[in-house]
Amino acid sequence: MGRLGILLLKGLGVLVLAIVALSVLASILATIVSIAFGVASLVVTLVVLGLIGLGIVGLASLLWGDGTTDEITAGTSRQRSEPADPESRVRSAYVEGELTEAEFERELDRVLGEDGPDFERQYDSSRSRSRETERYNQ
């Protein structure tokens, strides 16, 4: 074997070495990608299981709830339906349609009249100003 044979053997050796190196790199890359997909799969599985668990808990609370949300809702509606001061009670009764406009004004005058004569004068002057404004706008 001459020089040509030695060059061919060296070339073949370099080629085999390159193929082995590339296959090792491909194996390492495949392992990294496999680990990444495994972690992503684990995360997705945990998220799906968590959502299923939340759904089961929500369904169970709807079916076998202890009524605490009803009590809370009832408490808020009671607070809304029973205003603290008399003026608010009269206003809410008017808004809910329990009082006509004339009844509303009478009740409001009665409630606001409890605050003294100075307040009544102030209230009457503001009403007359609003009536003048209404006449002007028409």
C-alpha positions as CSV (number, residue, x, y, z in Angstrom):
1,M,0.0,0.0,0.0
2,G,1.4,3.2,-1.0
3,R,0.8,6.7,-0.2
4,L,-2.6,6.7,-1.8
5,G,-3.8,3.9,0.5
6,I,-2.5,5.7,3.6
7,L,-4.4,8.9,2.5
8,L,-7.5,6.9,1.9
9,L,-7.3,5.2,5.3
10,K,-6.7,8.6,7.0
11,G,-9.6,10.1,5.1
12,L,-11.8,7.2,6.0
13,G,-10.8,7.5,9.7
14,V,-11.6,11.3,9.7
15,L,-15.0,10.5,8.1
16,V,-15.8,7.9,10.7
17,L,-14.6,10.2,13.5
18,A,-16.9,13.0,12.1
19,I,-19.9,10.6,11.9
20,V,-19.3,9.4,15.5
21,A,-18.9,13.1,16.8
22,L,-22.1,14.1,14.9
23,S,-24.0,11.1,16.3
24,V,-22.9,12.0,19.9
25,L,-24.0,15.6,19.4
26,A,-27.3,14.4,18.0
27,S,-27.8,12.1,21.0
28,I,-27.1,14.9,23.4
29,L,-29.4,17.3,21.6
30,A,-32.2,14.6,21.5
31,T,-31.8,14.0,25.2
32,I,-32.1,17.7,25.9
33,V,-35.2,18.0,23.7
34,S,-36.7,14.9,25.3
35,I,-36.1,16.4,28.8
36,A,-37.7,19.7,27.8
37,F,-40.7,18.0,26.4
38,G,-41.0,15.8,29.5
39,V,-41.0,18.9,31.7
40,A,-43.5,20.7,29.5
41,S,-45.7,17.6,29.6
42,L,-45.5,17.5,33.4
43,V,-46.5,21.1,33.6
44,V,-49.4,20.7,31.3
45,T,-50.6,17.6,33.2
46,L,-50.4,19.4,36.5
47,V,-52.3,22.4,35.2
48,V,-55.1,20.1,33.7
49,L,-55.3,18.2,37.0
50,G,-55.5,21.4,39.0
51,L,-58.3,22.7,36.7
52,I,-60.2,19.4,37.1
53,G,-59.7,19.6,40.9
54,L,-61.1,23.2,40.9
55,G,-64.0,22.1,38.8
56,I,-64.8,19.3,41.2
57,V,-64.6,21.6,44.2
58,G,-66.8,24.2,42.6
59,L,-69.4,21.5,41.6
60,A,-69.3,20.1,45.1
61,S,-69.9,23.5,46.6
62,L,-72.8,24.1,44.3
63,L,-74.4,20.8,45.1
64,W,-73.6,20.5,48.8
65,G,-73.0,24.1,49.7
66,D,-73.5,25.2,53.3
67,G,-75.5,28.3,52.3
68,T,-73.0,30.9,53.3
69,T,-73.3,32.7,50.0
70,D,-77.0,33.0,50.5
71,E,-76.6,34.4,53.9
72,I,-74.1,36.9,52.6
73,T,-76.4,37.9,49.7
74,A,-79.4,38.2,52.1
75,G,-77.3,40.4,54.4
76,T,-76.4,42.7,51.5
77,S,-79.9,43.0,50.2
78,R,-81.1,43.7,53.7
79,Q,-78.6,46.5,54.0
80,R,-79.7,47.9,50.7
81,S,-83.4,47.7,51.5
82,E,-83.0,49.4,54.9
83,P,-81.1,52.7,54.5
84,A,-79.7,54.2,57.7
85,D,-81.3,57.7,57.7
86,P,-84.9,58.6,57.1
87,E,-84.2,60.7,54.1
88,S,-82.5,57.8,52.3
89,R,-85.5,55.6,53.2
90,V,-87.9,58.0,51.6
91,R,-85.7,58.4,48.5
92,S,-85.3,54.6,48.1
93,A,-89.1,54.1,48.5
94,Y,-89.6,56.7,45.7
95,V,-87.1,55.0,43.5
96,E,-88.7,51.6,44.0
97,G,-92.1,53.1,43.0
98,E,-93.7,52.7,46.5
99,L,-94.4,56.5,46.6
100,T,-95.9,58.8,44.0
101,E,-94.1,62.1,43.4
102,A,-96.6,64.1,45.6
103,E,-96.2,61.5,48.4
104,F,-92.4,61.6,48.0
105,E,-92.4,65.4,48.3
106,R,-94.7,65.3,51.4
107,E,-92.6,62.7,53.1
108,L,-89.3,64.4,52.2
109,D,-90.7,67.7,53.6
110,R,-91.8,65.9,56.8
111,V,-88.4,64.2,57.2
112,L,-86.4,67.3,56.4
113,G,-88.7,69.5,58.5
114,E,-87.3,67.7,61.5
115,D,-84.0,69.5,61.0
116,G,-85.4,72.8,62.2
117,P,-86.9,76.0,60.7
118,D,-83.6,77.3,59.3
119,F,-83.1,74.2,57.2
120,E,-86.7,74.5,55.9
121,R,-86.1,78.1,54.7
122,Q,-82.9,76.9,52.9
123,Y,-84.8,74.0,51.4
124,D,-87.7,76.2,50.2
125,S,-85.4,78.7,48.6
126,S,-83.5,76.0,46.8
127,R,-86.8,74.5,45.5
128,S,-88.0,77.9,44.3
129,R,-84.6,78.4,42.5
130,S,-85.0,75.0,40.8
131,R,-88.6,75.9,39.7
132,E,-87.3,79.2,38.2
133,T,-84.6,77.2,36.4
134,E,-87.2,74.8,35.1
135,R,-89.4,77.7,33.8
136,Y,-86.4,79.3,32.2
137,N,-85.3,76.0,30.4
138,Q,-88.8,75.5,29.0
